[in-house]
Each structure stands twice: as C-alpha cells, then as structure tokens.
Amino acid sequence: MPKRQWTGRTGGTPMMQRMLIALYRLVPLWGLYGVMAVVVVFYMLLSRRSYRAVHAYYRQIWGYGRQATLWRVYVSHFRFGQVVLDRFAVYAGKHFRLDISGNDHFMEAAGSKEGALILGSHTGNFELCGYTLHSTEKRLNAVVFGGESQTINDNRRRLWQGHNIGTIPVTGDMSHLFAIHRALSDGEMVCMTADRALGSNKSLTFNFLGRPADFPIGPFAVAASEGVTVLGIFVMKESMRTYHVEVRPLRLTEEEQHLPRRKQIEAYARHYVALLEEMVRKYPDQWFNYYNFWKQ
C-alpha cells in the first residue's frame, strides 16, 4: 500500500480559521473566491507533493496533454479552495441550495428502527451532507478525523447539535470501532468516508479509473458484519451557491448475500468503488485525495 502523504487536516492555524469565519460576515462569497483564485497559485508552488499527485492524476489517469494538465491542476486546487471556503461559510451562517437526488432512500433509512451506514468520500463537500440530510428521530454519528483543530471541532458541534448529529473521532487505539458498533446496534446512523484509510493499513485492491488502487477494508467490514442499510452519498459543487447531493443504496445481490463474510466485504467494496468512479467521471475536478492514490 502506498505511503500516505495527505493527512486530511484542514489547513491554516486556528486563529486564521476564526478570522476567516469572521470575515464572511463582511465579505461576500464571490469576493473570497476571487482572493482564492490568486492564493491557489502560491499554494501550488509551495505544496509540491499535492501538486505532483494532482498532476499525475490528470496526466496519467485522464491522459491530458502538458498544457491542459497544468490548467486542470489549477482548476482542481481552486475548486478545493472553494469547497473549504464553503465549509467556513456555513460556520458563519451562510446557506447553499442543495439539489437532492434519491432523498427517499435517506428518509426511508432515517425512519427505520434499524441502523444505517452512510458511506462518502473525499470528493465534493461531503461534510455539507451533515447540515442538510438529518433526522429529528434518528441520531446521525459522523466518524471524523481526530486531528482537526479546535476551531473546526467547535463549529461542527455547534451546527450539528441542532441537527441531532454527534461525532465519533477516529482514535489510534481503534476504540472508535466499538462506538460505531454501539451506534448501529442502537438503531442510529453512522456516516464515514470509504476511500481513504483511517487508522488501519488493511485494504482491498480494485481497478479504479483504469488503474489498480487500494481502498480501506474497514467501512465495508462494518457493512457486512452489521447487516444494516448502506447508502452512498456524494455532495458535489455545481455552482457558487448550489450543490448536487446524490444518494444511492448499496445493496448486495441475493447471490452475494449467501457468500462468506470476506466475499460480502469485497462485494460491498466493489459496489462502492463503481459508484465512486461514476461520480468522479462526472466531476473529475472534485477528486480531493491529494497523494499517490494509485498503486505504482
């Protein structure tokens, strides 16, 4: 498995993050986007690891020429900057319009007495689904990176408390796995990403966008062992004020349901990878795994 070079921690010091939230009360979103369009250039020059990873993504996976690749690398970094700014805009009380496809699948899971597992990815603005898709009847537990700043964590708690959402921080001792099991056993929902390993090196290899890549086994092991409803959710940016939310059920076929547990894990992963590939092909500039994702 390739060495992970992308930690997932939101950039900037806590003071800078607090200043950004305050700035949103004075500067319109388009103004900050304009500043980001310039800042991104310097970020690309200073962050050589992420630059090389995105460059390889467009050059090797999509087959762009040299000049087209440089432009796409800029577009990718700018789009990521927009997504980060949008997150802080929500912290500051701003709202976005969300076009939801498949909301009936979420509402069915939210209204059921059984637990439900929601799988997302580091594409688009997955955190935004926590501010949009929520249930007053069933608690949603978001599995989050444990190394985020206090500013990020405080604002998440402030916004999610009103939406019946809690957090399960990923820990080095793997105790978060017990919290996930307990939540699902209690009939609650658990939301986690399934494209990047968090705290474990166990993985499955699948052909993704034409090349082999590793995916963490953990989320799919949870899906197979808990026997709960599994949904794939993607929140993709369409315009300055609009996101498209895609909700898809991930179901095993009747034949797959009778397979051994290991094969069921692989089946869930295969269904998820196919869905993720569909989304990335539709939104190639919103792929935000900025490290060497594909195997050599």
CORJO-V849172 format. One line per field, one symbol per residue. ss: DSSP state (@ for helix, = for strand, . for the rest). psi: psi as a letter, one per 30 degrees, with the letter a starting at -180 (. if undefined). burial: 1 if it has 9 or more other ideal C-beta (glycine too) atoms within 8 Angstrom, else 0. A space follows every 10 residues. Layout:
# CORJO-V849172
ss: ???
psi: ???
burial: ???
This chain:
# CORJO-V849172
ss: .......... ...@@@@@@@ @@@.....@@ @@@@@@@@@@ @@@@@@.@@@ @@@@@@@@@@ @....@@@@@ @@@@@@@@@@ @@@@@@@@@@ @.....==== =.@@@@@@@@ @....===== ..=..@@@@@ @........= ====.....@ @@@@@@@@@@ @...=====. .....@@@@@ @@@@@...== ===....... ..======.. ======.@@@ @@@@@@..== =======... .========. .....@@@.. @@@@@@@@@@ @@@@@@@@@@ @@.@@@=... ...=..
psi: kkkkgjffkk llleeeeeee eeeffeklef eeeeeeeeee eeeeeeieee eeeeeeeeee efglleeeee eeeeeeeeee eeeeeeefee egglklkkjk kgfeeeeeef flfllkkkka lhlbieffff fejlkfekkk jkjlkfglle eeeeeeeeef efghklkjkk lfggffeeee eeeeegglkk kllgfkkjgk gklkkljjhf lklkkkfeef eeeeefhlkk kkkkjkkeae gkkkkjkkkj kkleeffgll eeeeeeeeee eeeeeeeeee eeifghjhji liell.
burial: 0100010001 0001001101 1111000010 0110010011 0011000011 1011111111 1100000111 0111111111 1111111111 1100010111 0110111111 0100111111 1111111111 1111100111 1111100110 1110111011 0011101101 1000011011 1011001111 1111111101 0011010100 1111111111 1111010111 1111111000 0111111111 0100010010 0011111111 1110111011 0011011111 110100
